[in-house]
């Protein structure tokens, strides 16, 4: 995951839920590409179809509320979405993004100002979102979250932890 | 920050979390890890990527084929098959699939019935409604597939310590008001994000008076307010219910300390309350049933991990009371587990439902999440005892789901309209 991301904003509303992102009937699909084709189908199928590789999804308040289905992240990533900016995130959705290494940034101020199609630049090191001359700050990542992201997501983090614990406790 | 602690803080502390300040990060040892055919399909792939050969403890893993089971097509059969093979390879005995195991059905209900949840437990589940375990004074929380994969490998989950919101109920509600309405009343106040990152601690005399079935409905929907978990501190009701189910370990309630620090308090007065209804497409757009528009209802669905219990089936039959399902309306009833099914059979409830014109399904999550067995067409309206009414939740994007208790569902079935059950039962 890069520390600087640039991309085109696709603006969505408040309370976008996980059923909006990937509807239940598709949860028996295991191929990421195929899941990705149904992105945002019950939110607005036309908006979903227009999402292009490199885009940044911009949601309002409580983005990703609802289910724990990680197929939502799989579908978003399969479509080449680089990051999600939101006013706030739902808890499980945010965890899942951290775990799979999908970049997220929280800024209600930025979300209020950004329009569909705007070119955005997110700099996670500086903690900023910029659009032309406008700059908004994003809260720094908690150190533990940084640790997971540095390991390449929770899979990498768990690999390291498993190695450490098995070297001290013998093979599990 | 020092003691006194809330229930959520005490449970995390007992599982190895050192800094209990809300917002702090830590690692918690898990008592049990639950996953199903949907979250498990991704979790098992990630488990392989981690490179763990064995799960941390096969006796602390529970697997459920319930979302697309009984398999509705080949793809679903493959998901279930993968879960079943994993159970066999890893020596996981807690594998549940209706038709092939003594119990079987919806994960949260079956876990409880099988005695796998006790007060003070910390249980992450690969389903957002894992907060249901709060009904037993446990800390259940929904997480995604990668979290499940890591927990299967390590026996731990990373946690951000939640703040706690104390939700206090008082007063006496009107007839046909149930545990479902207690949580809908909270959602009406909190909205869909009012509990984000919080543990909800439910209290007050009306909570003391609830049954375990009602507490499951209550805690189940804590996630609809964005909460990490919802907990009813264990009491005599909890211990009595668990006494013959949890074996081989002592039952010790975890109670909040006097003077524990709460991030907020919600007070809900039940005096004279009528049953509530959540209008589509938000579980928090809640209004009393006697004030809602009298819409025509195409389908009534009684089931799901919140409200597919014996209590719900009995309430439904109370309203049916020998009446018939209205012409043009379908009634679909899904007992949450084979155990509930057998008990309902024994009590004659299933016969009453079928005689009334309703149809009974084997236990499955199917229609609740739009999977199978009760999918809605464009323009159709459902009244369901389920927990989500998002756009397209039970089928076509232009269908609508009203969430309600089993009395309201029963009244809709016999009248073909969304009405106050008091009108039907009068």
Interface residues (C-beta under 8 A of the other chain):
Chain A: X15 X17 X19 X20 X23 X24 X25 X27 X28 X29 X30 X41 X42 X43 X45 X61 X62 X65 X66 X67 X68 X69 X70 X71 X73 X74 X88 X90 X91 X92 X95 X96 X99 X100 X142 X143 X144 X145 X148 X153 X154 X155 X157 X158 X159 X161 X162 X165 X172
Chain B: X25 X38 X39 X41 X42 X46 X49 X50 X51 X52 X54 X56 X67 X68 X73 X75 X76 X78 X79 X126 X127 X128 X130 X142 X143 X144 X145 X146 X147 X149 X150 X153 X154 X158 X160 X192 X193 X196 X197 X223 X226 X227 X228 X282 X369 X370 X371 X375 X388 X390 X391 X392 X393 X397
